[in-house]
Amino acid sequence: MVMAARHLCKRIIRIWPLALCVTLFAFAAHADRIAFVVPSQIIYPGQTIGNAGFQEKFFTIKASAAGHYVMSVDQLVGKVARKTLLPGQPILVTAVNEPNLIQRGVPVALVYNTGALVITAKGIPMEAGRAGDFIKVRNVDSGIIISGTILADGTVQVGMQ
């Protein structure tokens, strides 16, 4: 009985890599050669990306997955790297962000707007953020920490959200 179990186990082990190879081959059969933009030098996290230092390189990938990668330099210029971008490697769209509109510790205008009434004050952001982010800000006059949304003009809207 023990011998039969070992024999069965060996067969499973021998068949499994073959099934894995067949599965991988099936995926490769539906792949396309697509050109992606790749950096020609290392780009470190937090570094602002310019329009130089990129080249096109072809990769074999499923066409449906190509949208997850940067395909033109225009998608990169002015953005900030979230993680290290390696030379010759395709860049995931999620690996870059818009630059922060507000920096931590740099004074900003706080705006409370109810239509007829607009109140402004000065605040110190407790965190950096981009337009649309919800951040905490310390009111300079009262010292109270409040939350607000960063607007496209660099102000923080507080109060009724």
Stockholm file with secondary structure:
# STOCKHOLM 1.0

chainA/1-161         MVMAARHLCKRIIRIWPLALCVTLFAFAAHADRIAFVVPSQIIYPGQTIGNAGFQEKFFTIKASAAGHYVMSVDQLVGKVARKTLLPGQPILVTAVNEPNLIQRGVPVALVYNTGALVITAKGIPMEAGRAGDFIKVRNVDSGIIISGTILADGTVQVGMQ
#=GR chainA/1-161 SS CHHHHHHHHHHHHHHHHHHHHHHHHHHHHTCEEEEEEEESSCBCTTCBCCSSSEEEEEEEECGGGGGGBCCSGGGTTTCEESSCBCTTSCCBGGGEECCCSBCTTSCEEEEEECSSCEEEEEEEESSCBCTTCEEEEEETTTCCEEEEEECTTSCEEESCC
#=GC SS_cons         CHHHHHHHHHHHHHHHHHHHHHHHHHHHHTCEEEEEEEESSCBCTTCBCCSSSEEEEEEEECGGGGGGBCCSGGGTTTCEESSCBCTTSCCBGGGEECCCSBCTTSCEEEEEECSSCEEEEEEEESSCBCTTCEEEEEETTTCCEEEEEECTTSCEEESCC
//
